[in-house]
Amino acid sequence: MADAPEVDSLAADISAAISEVEAAGAEPAAGSAAPDPAPSSSDAGAAPAASAAGAPGPAGTPAAPAALEAPKHWPDDKKALFAKQPRETQEYLLERMSSIDSEFTKRNEELAPVKQMREQMEGVLGPYRHLYQQDGLDDVGAIKNLVESYNYLRNNPTEALKRYAEHFKVDLGQLAGTPAGEGFTDPAAESPVVRQLQQQLAAMQGHFQNFSQAQQQSAQQEKLRTIQAFADEKDAATGQPLRPHFSDVSNEMTGLFKAGMAKDLHDAYEKAIRLNPEVWSRAQAAQAEAAAKAAEDKRKAEVAEAKRAGFSVVGSGAQSESGEAEDLRAEILRNWDKNAA
């Protein structure tokens, strides 16, 4: 079963994290001041005793927060080590443990259908494993043999019965012999070997169908999670949705996938926007607005930089602001006259 390795791995993660904290706490920080000397016996009663965690401090001082406890399932040595850590380290370890527990629970829930199927398969194969192992078959070989036998009996029952009768040394003549007046009895209906095979194959067929359905449901859920993550993805810099029109073009995306005209979600989304005139118009307008805003921001920055450069020179015979404006107007008029001519 897959539980034991996962539990061991989680325990190793927690143990490693605690070991790292312990090693870090054992090494003094570079350049740190030497510890204060121990107080003399004459000063022993001068300092007040430290209050217990959670007990009220001196007047006007808020009560210390309650001590944190290690998870109950930790061994005693790890609990003792946890109690020695600073509160910030304890909070980190507890948060990390909670995250690992949540992930472990999620994985167990995802694997529950597979575990259930394995238990059901074991219930079917277990009682007969020693028999087909004597013939050199493993579980997969035995299942394959049963399915092929079932198919053989369905498609060619007469030939199959003869072949199995020879293999198991069954005299079909004796099975077919009936007292006078009672009519003929189908050997397939009376043979205990055939009935047992049919019952086992029917049970295996039901288990295979359940297993296939569980696999399909798991794959479908994974696809849905991928699609939802694609639709909800946001720009890391601005926090705005990267695909604001996803819900508007979901039908077009579905059609593109059905027609085999999209290689992935990104390709389908870009093509679907162009297929929807209204969404395409909105997307173009938003793009133009973003480009205009970027250009305006750039222009403002350049103007601010130019102003800082222009007004940084004082005196030195520089032209006045009104003289510069007149020169600019004259330059505009000269170019206007040239265009008019």
Buried (B, 14 or more C-beta within 10 A) or exposed (E): EEEEEBEEEBBEEBBEBBEEBEEEEEEEEEEEEEEEEEEEEEEEEEEEEEEEEEEEEEEEEEEBEEEBEBBEEBEEEBBEBBEEBEEEBBEBBBEEBEEBEEEBEEEEEEBEBBEEBBEBBEEBBEEEBEEBEEEEBEBEEBBEEBBEBBEBBEEEBEEBBBEBBEEEEBEBEEBEEEEEEEEEEEBBEEBEEBEEBBEBBEBBEEBBEBBEEBEEEBEEEEEEEEBEEBBEEEEEEEEEEBBEBBEBBBEBBEBBBEEEEBEEBEBBBBBBBEBBEEBBEBBEEEEEEEEEEEEEEEEEEEEEEEEEEEEEEEEEEEEEEEEEEEEEEEEEEEEEEEEEE
